[in-house]
Amino acid sequence: MMALEEVKQHALAIRVVFGSVEDIDRINIYRATKEAMVAAIKGLDIQPDFILTDAMPIPEYKNLESIIKGDQKSISIAAASIIAKTTRDAYMKNMHTLFPLYGFDQHKGYPTKKHIEALMTLGPTPIHRKSFQPVKDAILKFKK
């Protein structure tokens, strides 16, 4: 059985929330991630008695423990990581259908050599985070 299917079979509730590119550029990736996590917790069908996060303290939750390298130490955090990664990978494969020349189906948006070459050749797409250095470099190149 695939890991994602096993997680779904055993999970009491699952909620995925994406931070927008605009939010990431406006408030930074860390704060956007934290806001998305809070929205995910609030959006669950059942509210958890206790919350574990992977190195992300969320002060408004007193029933939360933030564990560094939590995906290596907690099956619950590892399960959430599987959900997050597979959901993001599926999203990036979908973005590949909109922007096929960038190779999102292969690098999933990570700054690989091929991705940076496409960015510098074609320029950024609306899904690129303008606050990230390779995208800033491409924007500068295309402004000239």
C-alpha positions, 0 to 999 in steps of 0.5 A: 500500500502506498504511504499516502493511502495508508495515512488516509486510511488511519487518519481521523481528519486531514486538512491541507491549506496552501499559502499563496505566492502573494502571501509568501512574498508579502510576509515570508515563507515562515509566517505564511507556513504558520498561517496555513498551519493555523488555518488547517488546524481550524479547518479540521472536522474535529479539533485535536486534543494535542498538536505536534508540529515539525519545528513550528511553534504556534504560540496561540495553541497551548496544546502544541509541541514543536519537535525539531526533526519531528518527521523523524521522531513522530509517526503523526508528524511523518504522516503529515509530511507525507500528506504535505509532500504528495499534495504539493507534488500533485499541485506542481504536476498540475502546474506543469500542464500550465507551464510545460517548458519549466519542468515542474513535473520533474523538479516540483518547483525546487531550484534545480539547475534545469529549473533555474535555466528555464527561469532565466530563459523564459522568465518567471511565471505567476506561481514563482515566488518573487521574494526568492533569489533565483526569481529576483535574478530572473526578474532583473534580467527581464527588466533590462 
